[in-house]
């Protein structure tokens, strides 16, 4: 798959922050109105301190079956700085993205969308590069506040920024388990992002199938079992 090379990745942290601030202005947080037939899931990790691994899976909907996957390992040159992880993870994702043979309708990232201190996590940032609707599904909160969340399955509350604006949802997909944090990346909004996550989650699983399968493959690759 092709993508738009919107900026250089070899920059210092101050320039990286200014890039994020400029890129945020391009985001379109709008309802997703397309059809779900093929959904990509993305997981990024670091097998070693200087190597990044990106795995992208393609999941068929409504069967939720894995139909394909690609991966890429790249050298990491950007330092670990909270809020700027996309500058470590983005190049690996884009390398893997080029290997995809089919275009997904939506891409779900294991990471943040607009629930980010500067409003542009990896799902948002990469959404601008690939110009496809993206959703961020994180296992922990990076930014935002929310009211107490009931323990019941599929209970959810709004995730809000410092001004009280809705930037996503905190969702408990299973009873008495830790919630996930869902936020739109690009070309989606909080409500349709939540609906996509609901459709892509198998009963009894905490994580939606696209990122769950991507994570499983990531672990297998790191162990050398693929």
C-alpha angles and dihedrals in degrees: 000000000000126000139186113258095220100170145351119274097207099085138121120256095260091054090045090057092049089050090053092050091051094043092051089065090063096055118115111206099190135138116280107238101169130104124268111228104128124023126186123214123201130202124177128190143154117245087185133007092263101037128074125202122203122189123187121187129189116220123192118226132248093010092053089213123151109247103171145347140195133189141188136193119207138175113262116226103164119085123244106266121159110242092024100067091120088073088061097039104032099075092052092049093050092050090053091043090061089061095059114109097192129053114233123218092225134010119215116200129202090232144049132315116188091333088100134110091253095031096250119092125167095282090055096041094049091043088065091051096049097031092220128120110273136190130197119218113181130182093216139029118265099169140359138048134254143182122256112294121224117239094235122112114270094009112147142176133193120271109219137192125232090277094052096255117146110249100165145314137283105220133190104204093180131032115266095001129117114275128245124229115233122191134160118256108190132330091014134080133215096268098047090042089057091049091051091051091050092052093048098048121094114221110265095024123109097206128053113257099250095059094032092058092042090054093049090053091046090056092047092050092050089052091047093239094129 
